[in-house]
């Protein structure tokens, strides 16, 4: 099997962009299988920097096909803006390098409105920390069987009835909030205006991917966010609105689970989180600030400052198991250069109990205290290392110790944002 799934194995923002770009050079097809434009990848290729939120990373490489799978919720206007931005940077987007699954659900303006209303009006202590881009409400409408999908744009005569069904739900909510109702005409115009810019990419993606698989093409499945934001296996309710674990690659693309292949999880050499929710190893001190400064820890999409803390091996070991992860790509090792002592979270205290996993109960998660092991740091630089021999011996020991703690092999080590500054231990496509 020559296919590979890339997922974040922490709370997202693990540096997937570089790893996906590195792997996409070997792949023929890159598939986004979940999420929306609430997550981003930064790709640095030569002197050019590309920031992608919806488009699969493969579109910036000649000869590659990007596919937006049915597991994604698609804001058509955000898609058009992203395509225009890429074209201003010299990347031409066409059917040659982009297809969109015909059964992909759409994010509309009413979803963004509802997302913002909920986030600004919730009771104290219950804020989720969403991006406010409508992803959650769009997934709700998908599950509620009232979503407008890409294929519906090709049948404008059927749109009024589908809009009425959608607004029967949303206008009831707005009436309860004493807000003006949304007119069907406004939504119809929103859809029909953007339809000509989206429909050229429409495709039965499951069929296309099956054909490409039979032709022997290498497929890279690209996840967004991280496994700890999974709607089922993450730190609920402080999670995203989709399944982010590798199993979603099959459901979110239309391919069978046997076609997924090798699963690689991306983790930082420390831990970060954007938004609200539990974070046992968070550092609210000068060390946390220093890690954030060195790692340039600001969200690709939102620009929000990320919370920083020590590596939590108990959490990553948990995501290795729930995500079916076979190998790890360890990023940002260079950020830890110069620390005399590095701490590693290996478990938790919950009252009088010790745990080697994070419990699912929200109230228990909030009370967890980390159990640390201290690890001697290194003074020499790891930045730019491209082989084990380039690393200080103690940095190698750190990587090997993490490998043991999380019960997964380290396949790649990233030592800077530059794509070539990568130590390859195992090629996931081999």
N, C-alpha and C positions, 0 to 999 in steps of 0.2 A: 504494500500500500504506500503510495507516494504522496498522499495528502497530509496536511498539517493543520491543526487548530491552534491558534494563539489566543490565550485568555489572560487577563490580569488575575493574579492570585492574592492580591490584597484589596484595598479599597479603591482601586483605579489609579490612574496617573503614575503607573509604574515604569513608564518609558517604553510602552508598546510600539510607539511610532517607529523608533529606530530599528527595533527587532523585526517588526513587520516589513519595513522597507528592505532590510537585509535579506529576509526570507523571500520577499516578493521578486527579487532579482532571479531566483531559481524557479519560481512558480510561473504558471501560464495564466492562471485565473486567481483573483482575490475576491472573496465573498464577505460582505458584511451581513451578519445573521441576527442581530438584535440591537435594541437601543434606538436612539434618534440623534438629533443634533445637540444633545446635552453632554456629549463626550467629544474629546478631540485628540487628534494625533498631530504632533509636530514632526515633519520630515525635513531633514537637512541633507540635500543632495548637491554636492559640489558647493558652489557659492549661493545656491538657492534654498530658501526656507519656505515650506508649504505647510499651511495649517488646515487640516481637514477635519470635518465633523460628521459629514454624511457620506461623502464619496469614499469608496474603498481605496486603499493606498496604492493599488496597482495602476490607477489611472495616470499617475505622474511618470510612469515608466513606459517607453515605447514598446509596442508589441504585446502589452498585457491587457487582459480584459478584467474590468471591475464589475461586480454584480451586487446590487442591493437586494437582499433576500426578503422573503415575506415576513420574517420575524422582526423586521425594522418597522418603526412608525415614521412616516416620511412627511416632513413639512415641505410642500412643493416650492414655496417661495424661498425657503432657506436653501433648497437644492439649486435653484436658479442663481441665487447670489453666489453660492460656492463655485458653480461652474463659471460664472462671469469672472470671479476673482482669479481662478486658475488660468482662464484664457488671457487675462491681463498680464499673467506671468509667463505667457508663451506656451501653455499646455492646452491643446485643442481637445475638447470633449465631444465625442460623437458615439454613434452606435458601434463603432469599431472598438471602443474601449470602455463603454458603459452600457449595462442593461439593468432594468428594474423589474422585479417580479410583479406580474400583473395583479396579484392578490395582496399587495402591500397596502396596509391601511394608512390613511392620510391624517396628518395633523392640520387642523384648521384654526382660524383666529379665535373661535369660541373655546377651543381647548386651552390656548394660551391665556385667555381671559379667566377661565375657571381656575387654572393653575395658580395664577397670581392672586385671585380672590381668596383661595383657600390658604395660601401660604401667609398672606398678610393678616388674615382674620382668625387664625387659630388661637386657641388658648395658650397662655404662657406655659412653656416647657414642653409643648407638643410640636413645635416647628420641625419640619423634616429637613429643610435646607435644600429644596429643589432649585433647579436653574430657572424655573418659571417659564419654560418653553413649550409646555403643553403635552409633554410626553406621557405623564401619568393619566390624565383624562383621555388621551387618545387610545391608550391601551384599554382603559375601562370601556370605551365605546366598542372597541374590537371584541372584547369578551362579551359585552352586552348585545352583540350582533346588530349594531346600528351604525357601524363605521362606513364611511365612504372610502372606497378603495381605488387604486390607480385605474383598474379596468373600467370603473364606472365613468371615468372621464371620457371614455371613447363612446359612451352611449348617453348623450346629453338629454335625450327624451325621457330617460329613466331617472334622472337626477332629482326632479321635484319631489317625487314620492319618497325617495331615500332621504332627502333633506327634511321633509316633514316628519319622518320617523325619528331622525336625529334631534330635531328641535322640540319634539314632544317631551323629550327628556331634559334637554338643556334649558328650555324656557320655563319648565316647571321649577327648576333650581333657581333661575333668575327671579321668578315671581316670589319665591320664598325669601329671597334676599332684597326684595323691593327694588329690583333693577329693571331697566327697560328691556323688553323682549327683543330677540334678534329676528329680523325679518327673513323669510325664505329667499327673497330676491337678493339680499345682500350675500348670502352664502352661495347662491347660484352664480352670481357674478364673480365671486372669489374663485370659484372652481373653473368656470368656463374661460376666464381670462388666462389662467395659468396652464390649462390643459394642453394647448399646442406646444408648450415648451417641455412638457413631461412625457407626453405620449410617444414621441419618437424612440424612447428608450424602453418601452414596455415589452415584456417577454414572459412566456411561461418558463420561469427560471428553473423549476425542477426538471423540466424536459431538456433544456439547454445544458444544464450541469450533468445530467445523465449521459447525454451524447458526448460531451467533452471528456467525461470519465472513461467512456468506452474507447475514445480515441487515444487514451493514455496521457491526457493532459494532467499536469500537477496543479492541484487546487489548494489554495491557502485560505482558511476560514479565519476571519478577523473579528475578534470580539471587542466590545466597548465596555467601559467601566471595569469592575473587578468582581471576583467571586464573592467577596464579602458584602457586595451590594446586590446579590441575587435575591429576587423576591421571595424565594423559599429558603435558601441556605445562608442568607446574609444576616446582618444585624437589624432585623425587622423591629420597628417600622422604618428605621433610618436606612432605607435601601432604595434602589431604583425600581422601575415598574415592569421589569422583564427578567427572564432567567438569563444570567450572565455566565453560567458554567458551561463547560464544553459540550454537554449533551444537547444544548440548544442549537449547536451548529447544524445538527441534522434536521431538527424540527423547523428551524428558521431559514432553511435553504431549500427544503424539499428533497434532500438526499437522505438515504437510509443511514442508520447509526453505524453500520458496518463499513461505510465509505468515508468515515471521518478521518481515521488514521492516527498519527502521533499527536499527542496533546502536550503543548509546551506552555507552562505558566510563567508569567513575568513577575518578578519581585524585585524591589529595591533592597539594597544592603541595609536599609533601615525601614521605617514605616511612615507613611503619610496618609492623611485623610482630609478631604474637603467637605465642609458642611457639618451638620449635626450628627450626634450619635456617639456610642461608646468607643473608647480608644484607650485600652488599659496601659499601654506603654508610652502614652503621650508625654512629652517633655514641655512643661510650661515654664521654662527657665532659659538662661543664656545658651545652654547647649542646644536646646530645641531651636532657638533663634539662629544659632550658628549653622546648624544643619540646613535650615531653610534657606539661609543666604547662600551657602555653598552650592546647594542643589537647585537654586533658582526655583523654589517651590511656590509657583503661582499657577492657577488653573489655565489650561490652554484655551478653553471656551469662555470662562467667566472672568479670569484674571484674579479670582479670589485667592488669598493667602492660604496655603495648605498647613494644616496642623502636622507637626513632626514629632517623631519618637523613635525609640530603639526598635530593632528588629524583633518581631513577635513570632517565634518559631512555633508556638502552640497553634496560633491562628493559621499560619501557612501550612502546617501539617494537616490541619483540618480541611483546608481548601484543596490540598493535594488529593485527599480522599473523596471529598464530595464532587470534585471536578474531574476525576479520572486523569489527573496530570501525571505524565511519565517523566518529563524533564523540566528543569527550571532554567530560565535565563535571568541571571543576577545582574541588575543594573546599578549604576552610580556607586560602584565600589570606591571610586576616588574621593567621594564626599567624606569618607571616614578617615582619610589620610591625616596623620598627625595627632589623633586622639590617643592619649596615654592609656586610657581604659575604655573599652567598649562593653556595653551591657547587652545581654540577649535575654528576651523574655522566654521562659521555658514552661510556664504554667501560671496558675492563678490561685489566690486565696479567696474564698467566699465564706466569710465568717470563720468558723472553725474548720472548714473543709478545704482540701486541696484538690484542684481540678487540672487535668491535662488537656482540656478543651474549653471552648466558650459555649456556655449553655444558651439555649434559644430564648429563654424568658427575658424580656426587656429589663425588668426590674433587677434581675440577677446580673445582667451584663453591666448595669450602672454601678454595681457594688463591687465588681472584681478588682482585686489588687494584684499587680504582676509579681511573679516570682522570677528573680533575675539570676543569671550566672554572669560573672565578670570575666572578660576576655582581654588579654593584653593587646594593646594596639600596636601600630607600626609608625615609624617616623618618615620613612622614604615614600616617595610618590608612586602611586599606581596609575596615575592619569596617562592615558595613551598606550597602556600595555597591550600587546597583541599576542603574547604567549605566556605560559606559566613562568618561564625563566625571567620574564620582565618584571614579575611581581616580587615584592619583599616576601621572604619566607613566612612571616607572621600573617600577611594578608592571604596567602595560600591556605594556611591553617584555618583562618577564619572561614573561608569559603568551604573547605572540606568539613568543618565542624557544623556549619549550617546544613550542609547536605545530609549529614548524619541525623541531625535533629528533626528535619522535615520529612525524612524518609523518601527522598527523591533525588535522582542524579542531577548534577549541574551540567547542562548542555552548552550554555554560553555564558560568558562573563563580559559585561560592557564596562569600559573604563573611561568613557567620555561620550559626549553627544555625537561625535564623528562616527559614521557607520563602520569605518575600517578599524576603529579602536575596539576590537572585539576578540576575545579569546574563544576559539571554537574547540569545544571538547567533543561534542557529537552533533553532526548535521542532522536535524530532524527529518529532512527529506530522504536520507539514506536508509 
